[in-house]
């Protein structure tokens, strides 16, 4: 069902020059770990968010007069110009298409939240907390999408009233967020899924009718790569369906997002990312296989003898984060491998411990770390 039609005036961001029309373009977004920690009473969306912030101080951005905007001869002459082609529009606020528009919106939203009494987290700059005698409200921001939770619904409703200046569109209880479906059950808790996003991705890359297949994960030794097997870079003469470096990177990026959000078991995706800089036809096939199956995992790479560290963090039985990373050094036996993996997992726990502290959540220490190597367990305890 169509809710509304949109028409946008977009700036030519590709013509901007660094140091003249823009400086810093980075804008932070909330991590998926934080999303799972704060989930969630209500969800809100800011319509046309990128046109609500002002431009950077000391930066002038001029736009061509858009087609359809008529200027009289008196107005053109008053600007010291002879024709409308010599007239430009001085931009007074952010606009879609600008390189720095994401950062401008992030700073504007931060200013608004601080003005109404929210405090920014130290562990995650996209989380905000407001607390008083009536309860606590937590807000997570991802561009123009806001996740809001609190000690009760009574502490959440006033937030949408206070954010009225941004025309915040309240969408009630969260059912979808960033392509994830969200279901809540009082007995089992939250359930996240990305079925629609996966089907859309398979259709986009022509894999909707592909069948499951079991295939080993290939090697990663650059010396074994045939130059003739490298995927080509995209050109204007190519069709959209031809395999190129860009299409491979897009496929791997889509898979990585799914693995990051809900599918921690897709280890093949992490292997494919290591070849994104110079992919081959074989790499492309492996990435396609990753769409349709969950391959077996071997902890030690046969190419360089480096093991893979993996860790899963659960809170009250709910998996909130996971990580999978190749170890930077070669170890001599499995005890060292397990010990290094425990170190990686412990590093992630420290950050999440601080996040929970900022959420005023009491943490009973020490916490259990589950491992399956007895010698490594003794080393960790000592």
C-alpha positions in Angstrom: 0.0 0.0 0.0 1.4 3.4 -1.0 1.4 5.8 2.0 2.8 8.9 0.3 4.7 10.2 -2.7 8.0 12.0 -2.3 9.8 14.7 -4.4 13.3 15.9 -3.3 15.6 18.6 -4.3 19.1 17.0 -4.3 22.4 18.8 -4.2 25.2 17.8 -6.6 27.5 16.3 -3.8 29.9 14.8 -6.4 31.0 18.4 -7.3 31.9 19.3 -3.7 35.6 19.8 -2.9 37.2 18.9 0.4 38.3 21.9 2.5 36.0 24.2 0.5 32.5 22.8 0.6 32.9 20.1 3.3 35.4 18.9 6.0 34.4 15.9 8.1 31.7 13.6 6.8 31.8 10.7 9.4 28.5 10.1 11.3 28.2 7.4 14.0 25.5 4.9 14.0 24.4 2.5 16.8 25.9 -0.9 16.9 23.8 -4.0 16.6 25.0 -5.1 20.0 23.6 -2.0 21.6 20.4 -2.5 19.7 19.9 -5.9 21.3 20.7 -4.5 24.7 18.1 -1.8 24.7 15.3 -3.5 22.8 12.7 -1.8 22.9 9.4 -0.4 23.7 8.8 2.0 20.8 10.2 2.9 17.4 10.2 6.3 15.7 11.2 7.7 12.4 12.1 11.3 11.5 10.7 12.2 8.1 13.0 14.2 5.8 15.7 14.2 8.5 18.5 15.4 6.2 16.8 18.7 5.5 16.3 19.7 9.2 20.0 20.5 10.1 21.8 23.7 9.3 25.0 23.9 7.2 28.5 23.9 8.7 29.8 27.2 10.0 32.2 28.9 7.7 31.2 26.8 4.7 29.3 28.3 1.8 27.5 25.9 -0.6 25.9 27.3 -3.8 23.3 25.5 -5.8 22.2 26.0 -9.4 18.7 27.5 -9.7 16.5 24.4 -10.1 14.4 24.0 -13.2 10.9 25.5 -12.7 12.0 28.2 -10.3 11.3 31.5 -12.1 13.3 34.7 -11.3 12.3 38.1 -12.6 14.7 40.3 -14.4 14.7 42.7 -11.5 15.8 39.9 -9.1 18.5 38.8 -11.5 19.8 42.4 -11.9 19.8 42.9 -8.2 22.2 40.1 -7.9 24.6 41.7 -10.3 24.0 39.0 -13.0 22.9 39.3 -16.6 21.1 35.9 -16.8 19.7 33.3 -14.5 22.6 31.0 -15.4 24.9 33.4 -13.4 22.7 33.2 -10.3 23.3 30.7 -7.5 21.3 29.8 -4.4 23.1 30.0 -1.1 22.3 26.9 0.9 21.1 27.7 4.5 20.4 24.2 5.7 21.4 20.6 5.0 20.1 18.9 1.9 20.1 15.4 0.4 23.1 14.8 -1.8 25.7 16.6 0.3 28.7 14.6 1.4 28.4 15.8 5.0 24.7 15.6 5.3 24.8 12.5 7.6 27.1 14.2 10.0 25.1 17.4 10.0 21.9 15.5 10.9 23.8 13.5 13.6 25.0 16.7 15.3 21.6 18.3 15.0 19.9 15.3 16.6 22.5 15.2 19.4 21.8 18.9 20.1 18.1 18.3 20.3 18.4 15.3 22.6 20.8 17.2 25.0 18.4 20.2 25.1 15.5 18.0 26.3 17.6 16.5 29.1 19.3 13.4 27.6 22.9 12.5 28.4 25.1 10.9 25.8 26.7 7.5 26.6 30.5 7.3 26.7 30.6 3.7 25.5 28.3 4.3 22.5 27.8 7.9 21.2 24.5 6.8 19.6 22.9 6.0 22.9 21.2 8.6 25.2 19.8 8.4 28.7 17.3 10.5 30.6 16.5 9.6 34.2 14.3 11.2 36.9 12.0 10.2 39.7 9.5 9.0 37.2 11.8 6.5 35.6 14.5 6.1 32.9 14.3 6.5 29.2 16.9 5.3 26.7 17.2 6.3 23.1 19.3 4.7 20.4 19.8 6.5 17.1 20.6 5.0 13.6 20.5 7.9 11.2 16.8 9.0 11.2 15.5 5.8 13.0 15.1 6.1 16.8 14.7 3.2 19.2 13.1 4.2 22.5 12.8 2.1 25.7 12.2 2.9 29.3 11.3 1.5 32.7 7.6 1.8 31.7 5.6 3.1 28.8 4.7 6.2 30.8 8.3 7.3 30.5 8.4 6.8 26.8 5.3 8.6 25.7 6.5 12.1 26.8 9.6 11.7 24.6 7.6 11.7 21.4 5.9 14.9 22.6 9.2 16.6 23.4 10.5 15.6 20.0 7.6 17.3 18.2 9.9 19.9 16.7 11.4 17.3 14.5 8.0 16.0 13.4 8.9 12.6 14.8 6.7 9.9 13.4 5.9 7.4 16.2 5.5 3.9 14.9 4.4 2.2 18.1 6.0 -1.1 19.2 8.9 -2.2 17.1 8.2 -4.9 14.5 10.9 -4.1 11.9 14.2 -2.3 12.2 16.9 -2.0 9.5 15.5 -5.0 7.6 15.1 -7.2 10.6 11.8 -8.5 11.8 11.3 -8.3 15.5 8.9 -10.6 17.4 8.4 -10.7 21.2 7.0 -13.5 23.3 6.6 -13.2 27.1 8.0 -16.7 27.5 11.0 -16.9 25.1 11.8 -13.2 24.7 12.8 -11.5 21.4 13.2 -13.2 18.1 15.0 -11.5 15.2 14.8 -12.6 11.6 15.9 -11.3 8.2 13.9 -13.6 5.9 12.6 -10.7 3.7 16.1 -9.2 3.4 17.6 -12.6 2.5 14.9 -13.2 -0.2 15.5 -9.7 -1.6 19.2 -10.2 -1.7 18.9 -13.6 -3.5 16.6 -12.1 -6.1 19.0 -9.1 -6.6 21.9 -11.4 -7.4 19.9 -14.0 -9.4 20.0 -16.7 -6.8 16.3 -16.9 -5.9 16.0 -20.4 -7.6 19.5 -21.7 -6.5 19.7 -25.0 -4.7 21.6 -25.8 -1.6 25.0 -27.3 -2.1 27.8 -28.5 0.3 31.2 -27.2 -0.8 34.5 -26.9 1.1 35.9 -23.4 1.8 38.7 -22.7 -0.6 42.3 -21.7 0.1 43.4 -18.1 0.4 47.0 -18.2 -0.8 47.5 -15.3 -3.3 50.2 -17.3 -5.0 47.7 -19.8 -6.1 45.5 -17.2 -7.9 45.6 -17.2 -11.7 45.6 -13.6 -12.9 43.3 -14.6 -15.8 40.7 -15.8 -13.2 40.5 -12.4 -11.5 37.1 -10.7 -11.8 37.1 -7.6 -14.0 36.2 -4.1 -12.9 32.9 -2.8 -14.1 32.7 -0.9 -17.4 29.9 0.9 -19.3 29.8 -1.9 -21.9 29.0 -4.5 -19.3 25.5 -5.7 -18.4 24.3 -5.5 -14.8 24.2 -9.3 -14.5 27.9 -9.8 -15.4 30.2 -10.6 -12.5 32.6 -7.8 -11.6 34.7 -6.7 -8.6 31.9 -4.3 -7.6 29.2 -7.0 -7.7 31.3 -9.4 -5.7 31.9 -6.7 -3.0 28.2 -5.9 -3.0 27.3 -9.5 -2.5 29.8 -10.0 0.3 28.7 -6.8 1.9 25.1 -8.0 1.9 26.1 -11.3 3.4 28.2 -9.7 6.0 25.3 -7.5 7.1 23.1 -10.6 7.6 25.9 -12.4 9.4 26.4 -9.4 11.6 22.7 -9.0 12.5 21.3 -12.4 12.9 23.3 -15.2 11.3 26.4 -15.7 13.4 26.8 -19.3 11.9 27.8 -18.1 8.4 31.6 -18.5 8.7 32.1 -18.7 5.0 31.1 -15.0 4.7 34.2 -14.1 6.8 36.4 -16.1 4.5 35.0 -14.3 1.5 35.7 -10.9 2.9 39.4 -11.6 2.8 39.3 -11.7 -1.0 37.2 -8.6 -1.5 40.2 -6.6 -2.8 41.0 -9.0 -5.6 38.2 -11.5 -6.0 38.3 -14.4 -8.5 35.6 -16.5 -10.2 36.2 -19.1 -7.5 35.7 -16.6 -4.7 32.4 -15.5 -6.4 31.1 -19.1 -6.5 32.0 -19.5 -2.8 30.2 -16.3 -1.9 27.1 -17.6 -3.8 27.3 -21.0 -2.0 27.4 -19.0 1.3 23.9 -17.8 0.5 22.5 -21.3 0.4 24.3 -23.3 3.0 26.2 -23.3 6.3 29.6 -24.9 5.7 31.7 -26.9 8.1 34.2 -25.0 10.1 37.9 -25.9 10.5 39.6 -23.9 13.2 43.1 -23.7 11.6 43.8 -22.3 8.2 45.8 -24.7 6.1 47.5 -21.8 4.2 49.1 -19.9 7.1 48.4 -22.1 10.2 46.6 -19.3 11.9 43.6 -20.2 14.0 40.3 -18.3 14.3 39.0 -16.8 17.5 35.2 -16.8 18.0 33.2 -15.6 21.0 29.5 -15.4 21.8 28.0 -13.2 24.6 24.6 -14.0 26.1 22.6 -11.9 28.5 19.8 -13.7 30.3 19.9 -16.4 27.7 19.7 -14.0 24.8 22.6 -13.8 22.4 23.5 -10.1 22.1 26.9 -10.2 20.3 29.3 -12.4 18.6 32.6 -12.1 16.8 34.8 -14.2 14.5 38.4 -13.1 13.8 41.5 -14.7 12.5 44.3 -14.7 15.1 47.3 -12.4 14.3 49.9 -15.0 15.3 50.7 -18.6 14.8 50.3 -20.7 17.9 52.0 -24.1 18.7 49.1 -26.0 20.3 45.4 -25.8 20.9 45.8 -24.5 24.5 47.3 -21.3 23.1 44.5 -21.1 20.6 41.9 -21.3 23.2 43.7 -18.8 25.5 43.9 -16.2 22.7 40.2 -16.8 21.9 39.3 -16.2 25.6 41.3 -13.0 25.5 39.4 -11.7 22.5 36.1 -12.6 24.1 37.1 -11.0 27.3 37.9 -7.7 25.5 34.4 -7.6 24.1 32.9 -8.3 27.5 34.7 -5.4 29.1 33.1 -2.9 26.7 29.6 -4.4 27.2 30.1 -4.4 31.0 30.7 -0.6 30.8 27.6 -0.2 28.6 25.4 -2.0 31.2 26.9 0.2 33.9 25.8 3.3 32.0 22.4 1.7 31.7 22.3 1.5 35.6 22.2 -2.2 35.4 23.7 -4.1 38.3 26.2 -6.7 37.2 27.2 -9.5 39.6 30.9 -10.4 39.1 32.6 -12.6 38.2 30.8 -13.8 35.1 31.1 -17.2 33.6 33.3 -17.7 30.5 32.7 -21.1 28.9 35.6 -22.9 27.3 36.3 -26.5 26.4 40.1 -26.8 26.9 41.0 -27.8 30.4 44.5 -26.5 30.3 43.4 -23.2 28.9 40.7 -23.0 31.7 43.4 -23.4 34.3 45.6 -20.7 32.7 42.6 -18.2 32.6 41.8 -18.9 36.3 45.4 -18.3 37.3 
